[in-house]
Amino acid sequence: MNSADRHSLQFTINKIVDKTFDAVSKDLYSEMCVHFGIDSVENLVADRRNRFIKRCGETDNYFCQMLRWYVSLVWLYFLLHSFNFCLLYLFFATI
């Protein structure tokens, strides 16, 4: 989203609040935004971007963790398979 789009959305939000509450001063507008939880478009875009990055980072960490777990299981399988082969060799060597 480029800055022109953000400014356009902020202008739209400002006009809606102005027409809805008939706010005439900047102080009154900022006071109403604080009390009603109306955040600026810049903050909303930044929050959404941060949530997306955090979620992708967690997904990436989850994927890496699952990959490490899978590799560990594969190594465990090969170790057990080798151990069984060694036991089988020792069994036949003692006969």
C-alpha positions, 0 to 999 in steps of 0.5 A, spaced: 500 500 500 503 506 497 502 513 501 497 516 497 492 510 498 494 511 506 492 518 505 486 517 502 484 512 507 485 517 513 482 522 509 476 518 508 476 516 516 477 523 518 471 525 514 466 520 517 468 521 524 467 529 522 460 528 519 458 523 524 460 526 531 460 533 528 467 535 530 470 541 528 477 542 532 483 537 531 483 537 539 476 534 539 477 529 533 483 526 537 480 526 543 474 522 540 479 517 536 482 516 543 476 514 546 472 510 541 479 507 539 479 509 532 486 508 530 490 512 524 491 508 518 499 508 519 498 504 525 493 500 522 497 498 516 503 497 521 500 493 526 497 488 520 504 488 517 507 486 524 502 481 525 503 478 518 511 477 519 510 474 526 505 469 523 510 467 518 516 467 522 512 462 527 510 458 521 517 458 519 520 456 526 514 451 526 516 448 520 524 448 522 522 445 528 518 439 525 523 438 520 528 437 525 524 432 529 523 428 522 531 428 521 531 426 528 526 420 527 530 418 521 537 418 524 533 414 530 530 409 525 537 408 522 541 407 529 536 402 531 536 398 524 544 398 525 543 396 532 539 390 530 543 388 524 549 388 529 545 384 534 543 379 528 550 379 526 553 377 533 547 372 534 549 368 528 557 369 530 556 365 536 552 359 533 
